[in-house]
Amino acid sequence: MRGFLGVDVGSVSTNLVVIDEYGSVISLIYRRTQGQPISAVQQGLKELQKDLTPDIKIAGVGTTGSARYLSGVIVGADIVKNEITAHAIAASHVAPQVRTVLEIGGQDSKIILLRDGIVVDFAMNTVCAAGTGSFLDHQAARLGIPIEEFGSYALNATVPCQIAGRCSVFAESDMIHKQQMGYRMEDIIYGLCQALVRNYLNNLAKGKDLSSPIVFQGGVAANAGMKRAFEEALQMEIVIPEHYHVMGAIGAALLAKGTVRNGETRFKGFSVSSIDYRTRSFHCKGCENNCEIVKIQVDGKTLACWGGRCGKWEVQNPEEADLLVQASTTSSVM
């Protein structure tokens, strides 16, 4: 059986998914990145190999996420795409008529508008952590509530509190104040969910035509309170896919499936999980842009470089990359 691997490496989570030729999920791995994307991908591949049956052969690989170039070099990606494309493809696969995608991950949030399966508009928020998974994780830990129970607390609210949600610092301060005033925990938590939804809609959706069907994906979609708050604010039903937390990886796998048509994949095999990869960075002195270039090496040999504005570092030949690196006058450990 042919399988297609999708890898989504973000700042908080690293997700690997294998789909079959019909786009159904065969296996998935969801793990924390913990600031070590290379290790997270390698450990994910080890877990994935154990989970897959021997008759499944990887016929194509796609990568996405903030570390998509890095993970693409490690696994041998056939296609490398940004998160907007990957999430849009995945949403269209599970809900073919989707017109709006709400995506909230660990460190950023996105909104994608589609018409007839084509992305016509999008927006990303990478500046403020308010409303993202890491912020909700922090608040759950501070309140002594498992993050898995955060949503159920919100659903039990009767009179939600008014929480300032435009800034994570102010939101936390406001929550502490409400606790000291004696408000119920359930009302504080749902008030926070409402504030975060208002912040999301005011920042990302302002001036945009949000219409149904609406798909909500990303790790924060697990929070039932956020789903309820979105439905109340938009007065529309919100659809949460079965594999909401790994939709980026599913999109990358679908893109790989559509890219590899001749049966020849660049996938390097599961053995890459034991290779000692090293990354370095240096500043290119080729022009006044002074771009910071990242290179990945094995045994001192450069496999690939990226990060420049002009594109000269994005070469496919490792020997050419080594020559470019040797010509650089400044280097430093990343």
C-alpha positions in Angstrom: 0.0 0.0 0.0 1.3 3.5 -0.9 1.3 6.0 1.9 2.0 9.8 1.8 3.8 11.5 4.7 3.0 15.0 5.9 5.3 16.7 8.4 4.2 19.9 10.2 6.9 21.4 12.5 5.8 24.4 14.6 7.1 26.1 17.6 5.0 24.1 20.0 4.1 20.9 18.3 5.6 18.6 15.7 3.0 16.5 13.8 3.5 13.6 11.4 0.7 12.0 9.4 0.5 9.2 6.8 -2.5 9.1 4.5 -3.5 6.5 2.0 -4.3 7.1 -1.7 -7.8 8.1 -0.8 -6.7 10.8 1.7 -7.7 8.8 4.8 -5.4 9.0 7.8 -3.5 5.7 8.4 -1.3 6.9 11.3 -0.5 10.1 13.1 2.0 11.3 15.6 1.5 14.5 17.7 4.4 15.5 20.0 5.9 18.6 21.6 8.7 20.3 19.7 10.3 21.6 22.9 12.6 23.9 21.0 14.3 21.0 19.2 12.7 20.6 15.8 15.4 18.2 14.5 15.0 15.9 17.5 11.2 16.1 17.4 11.1 15.1 13.7 13.5 12.2 14.3 11.6 10.9 17.3 8.4 11.3 15.4 9.7 9.2 12.5 10.8 6.5 15.0 7.3 6.4 16.5 5.7 6.4 13.1 7.8 3.6 11.8 6.7 1.4 14.8 3.1 2.3 14.2 3.0 1.5 10.4 2.6 -2.0 9.1 5.4 -3.3 6.8 3.2 -3.3 3.7 2.9 0.5 3.7 5.6 2.2 1.6 6.1 6.0 1.7 5.5 7.2 -1.9 5.7 11.0 -1.2 6.5 13.5 1.5 5.4 17.1 2.1 6.5 19.5 4.9 5.0 22.6 6.3 5.2 24.8 9.4 7.7 27.3 10.7 10.5 24.7 10.3 9.4 23.3 7.0 12.7 23.9 5.2 14.6 22.2 8.0 12.3 19.2 8.2 12.2 19.0 4.4 16.0 18.5 4.3 15.9 15.9 7.0 13.1 13.7 5.6 13.7 14.4 1.9 10.5 16.3 1.0 9.0 16.2 -2.4 7.2 19.5 -1.7 7.6 22.2 0.9 4.6 24.6 1.4 3.6 27.3 3.8 0.9 26.8 6.5 -1.8 28.7 4.7 -1.7 26.4 1.7 -1.5 23.3 3.9 -4.4 24.2 6.2 -6.5 25.3 3.3 -5.9 22.0 1.4 -6.7 19.9 4.5 -9.9 21.9 5.3 -11.1 21.5 1.7 -10.5 17.8 1.9 -12.6 17.2 5.0 -15.2 19.9 4.1 -15.3 20.4 0.3 -17.6 23.4 0.6 -15.6 25.2 3.3 -15.5 29.0 2.9 -13.8 30.0 6.2 -11.0 28.4 8.1 -10.2 29.5 11.7 -6.9 28.1 12.8 -5.3 28.7 16.2 -2.0 27.0 17.0 0.5 27.1 19.7 2.1 30.5 18.9 0.1 32.1 16.1 -3.4 32.2 14.6 -4.7 32.4 11.1 -7.9 33.0 9.1 -8.3 31.7 5.6 -11.1 32.5 3.2 -11.8 30.1 0.3 -14.2 30.3 -2.6 -14.7 27.2 -4.7 -11.7 25.6 -3.1 -9.4 28.5 -3.8 -7.8 30.8 -1.2 -9.0 34.3 -1.9 -7.8 36.0 1.4 -6.0 35.2 4.6 -4.4 36.9 7.6 -1.9 35.8 10.3 -1.2 37.0 13.7 2.4 36.2 14.8 2.9 39.2 17.0 0.8 38.6 20.2 0.4 35.3 22.0 -3.1 36.2 23.3 -5.5 33.4 22.4 -2.9 30.9 21.2 -2.3 27.5 22.6 0.7 28.4 24.7 -1.2 31.2 26.4 -4.1 28.9 27.3 -1.6 26.3 28.5 0.0 28.9 30.8 -3.4 30.0 32.2 -4.5 26.5 32.8 -1.3 25.7 34.7 -1.7 29.0 36.7 -5.2 28.1 37.7 -4.3 24.5 38.5 -6.6 23.0 35.9 -5.6 20.4 33.3 -5.7 22.0 29.9 -7.9 19.0 28.8 -10.6 20.2 31.2 -10.4 23.9 30.3 -13.3 23.7 27.8 -15.6 21.8 30.2 -15.2 24.5 32.8 -16.1 27.1 30.2 -19.3 25.3 29.2 -20.5 25.4 32.8 -20.3 29.2 33.0 -23.6 31.0 33.9 -22.5 34.7 33.9 -19.3 35.1 32.0 -16.9 37.8 33.2 -15.7 40.6 31.1 -12.0 40.0 30.4 -9.6 42.2 28.5 -8.3 40.0 25.8 -6.3 42.3 23.5 -3.1 41.5 25.3 -1.9 38.4 27.1 -0.4 40.4 30.0 -3.6 42.4 30.5 -5.8 39.3 30.1 -3.9 37.5 32.9 -4.0 40.6 35.1 -7.7 40.9 34.6 -8.3 37.2 35.4 -6.3 37.6 38.6 -8.4 40.6 39.6 -11.7 38.7 38.9 -10.4 35.8 41.0 -9.7 38.2 43.9 -13.2 39.7 43.5 -14.7 36.2 44.1 -16.0 35.3 40.6 -16.6 31.7 39.8 -13.8 29.9 38.0 -16.2 28.7 35.3 -17.3 32.3 34.6 -13.7 33.6 34.5 -12.6 30.9 32.0 -15.5 31.4 29.7 -15.1 35.1 29.9 -11.5 34.6 28.8 -12.7 32.5 25.8 -15.1 35.2 24.8 -12.3 37.8 25.1 -9.9 35.8 23.0 -12.5 35.3 20.3 -13.2 39.0 20.2 -9.5 39.7 19.9 -9.2 37.1 17.0 -12.1 38.6 15.1 -11.1 42.2 15.6 -7.5 41.5 14.6 -7.7 38.9 11.8 -11.3 39.0 10.6 -11.9 42.7 10.5 -13.4 43.8 7.2 -13.5 40.2 5.9 -16.6 38.3 4.8 -16.9 35.3 7.0 -19.4 32.8 5.7 -20.3 29.2 6.4 -19.3 26.4 6.3 -16.7 27.4 8.9 -14.0 25.0 9.9 -12.1 25.4 13.2 -8.7 23.7 13.4 -5.5 23.8 15.3 -4.8 22.6 18.9 -7.1 25.2 20.4 -10.1 23.7 18.6 -10.0 21.1 21.4 -11.3 23.8 23.8 -15.1 23.5 23.7 -15.3 26.9 25.3 -13.6 28.5 22.3 -16.0 26.8 19.9 -19.0 28.0 21.8 -17.6 31.5 22.0 -17.0 31.6 18.2 -20.5 30.3 17.5 -22.0 32.9 19.8 -20.0 35.7 18.2 -20.6 34.7 14.6 -24.1 33.3 15.0 -23.0 30.4 12.8 -22.2 26.7 13.3 -18.5 25.8 13.7 -17.3 22.5 12.3 -14.3 20.8 14.0 -12.6 18.1 11.9 -11.8 14.7 13.5 -8.0 15.3 13.2 -8.2 19.1 14.0 -4.8 19.1 15.7 -2.8 17.8 12.8 -4.5 19.4 9.8 -1.3 21.1 8.7 0.4 17.7 8.4 -2.6 16.3 6.6 -2.5 19.2 4.1 1.2 18.6 3.5 0.6 14.9 2.9 -2.2 15.7 0.4 0.1 18.1 -1.4 2.7 15.4 -1.6 0.1 13.0 -3.0 -0.7 15.5 -5.7 3.0 16.2 -6.5 4.5 12.7 -6.8 3.0 11.1 -9.9 5.8 9.1 -11.4 6.4 7.0 -8.3 9.8 8.5 -7.5 10.0 10.2 -4.1 12.9 12.0 -2.4 12.0 10.4 0.9 15.2 9.4 2.6 13.7 6.6 4.7 13.1 6.2 8.4 16.8 5.6 9.0 17.3 9.4 9.0 16.1 9.3 12.6 19.5 8.2 13.7 21.6 10.7 11.7 23.5 13.4 13.7 22.3 16.7 12.0 23.8 20.0 13.0 22.6 23.5 12.1 24.7 26.7 11.9 23.9 30.2 11.0 26.0 33.0 9.5 25.5 36.4 7.9 25.9 36.7 4.1 28.1 39.6 3.1 27.1 39.5 -0.6 25.1 42.8 -0.3 23.8 45.3 2.1 20.9 43.1 3.2 23.2 41.2 5.5 20.8 38.2 5.5 21.2 35.6 8.2 21.6 32.2 6.5 20.9 28.9 8.1 22.8 25.7 7.0 22.3 22.1 8.0 25.2 19.8 8.0 26.1 16.1 8.5 29.7 15.2 9.3 30.8 18.7 8.3 29.1 18.5 4.9 26.5 21.1 4.1 23.2 19.6 2.9 21.3 22.8 2.3 21.0 26.5 3.1 18.1 28.9 3.3 17.1 32.3 4.7 18.4 34.7 2.0 16.2 37.3 0.3 17.8 36.8 -3.2 17.5 33.0 -3.3 21.1 32.2 -4.1 21.4 30.1 -1.0 18.4 27.9 -1.8 20.5 25.5 -4.0 19.7 21.8 -4.5 23.3 20.6 -4.9 25.1 20.0 -1.6 28.5 20.6 -3.2 27.4 24.0 -4.5 26.1 24.8 -1.0 29.5 23.9 0.5 31.2 26.2 -2.0 28.9 29.1 -1.2 29.5 28.5 2.6 33.2 28.4 2.1 33.1 31.7 0.3 31.3 33.4 3.2 33.6 35.4 5.4 31.5 35.4 8.6 30.1 32.4 10.4 28.8 31.7 13.9 27.1 28.8 15.8 23.4 29.0 15.5 
